[in-house]
Amino acid sequence: MVNSRRHQMGVRMALGASPEQVVASAGKIVAIGIATGLAPTVALHPALRSMVFGVSPLYWMSLRARAE
């Protein structure tokens, strides 16, 4: 996935896009990915609480483990 994005960014810059435009489009993709992953986690927080013992389901390390 990263390799194809790198190629896509190179093509955009070769066609005349500024680095700011390329970074902005990548930032949008990252923001959408975070929102897509975080929204269900927050919505399912009560159910996750019963499955995770001793750690909050919204603890940053448990969120990171679910992302990988």
NORTA-V665931 format. One record per residue. N is the residue number from 1. OMEGA is omega in whole degrees, 0 to 359 (NA if undefined). D_LAST is the distance of its C-alpha to the last C-alpha in whole Angstrom. Layout:
BEGIN
N&OMEGA&D_LAST, N&OMEGA&D_LAST
END
This chain:
BEGIN
1&181&14, 2&181&15, 3&179&18, 4&177&19, 5&179&19, 6&178&20, 7&180&23, 8&178&24, 9&178&24, 10&179&27, 11&180&28, 12&180&29, 13&178&30, 14&180&32, 15&173&34, 16&178&34, 17&178&32, 18&177&31, 19&179&29, 20&179&28, 21&181&28, 22&180&25, 23&179&23, 24&180&24, 25&177&23, 26&178&20, 27&177&19, 28&180&20, 29&179&17, 30&180&15, 31&178&17, 32&179&17, 33&179&13, 34&180&13, 35&180&16, 36&179&14, 37&185&11, 38&182&13, 39&178&17, 40&179&16, 41&179&14, 42&180&18, 43&182&20, 44&183&18, 45&179&19, 46&180&22, 47&180&20, 48&180&17, 49&181&20, 50&182&21, 51&184&19, 52&184&17, 53&175&20, 54&180&21, 55&177&18, 56&178&18, 57&179&15, 58&176&15, 59&189&15, 60&180&13, 61&178&11, 62&175&10, 63&180&9, 64&180&7, 65&178&5, 66&182&6, 67&184&4, 68&NA&0
END
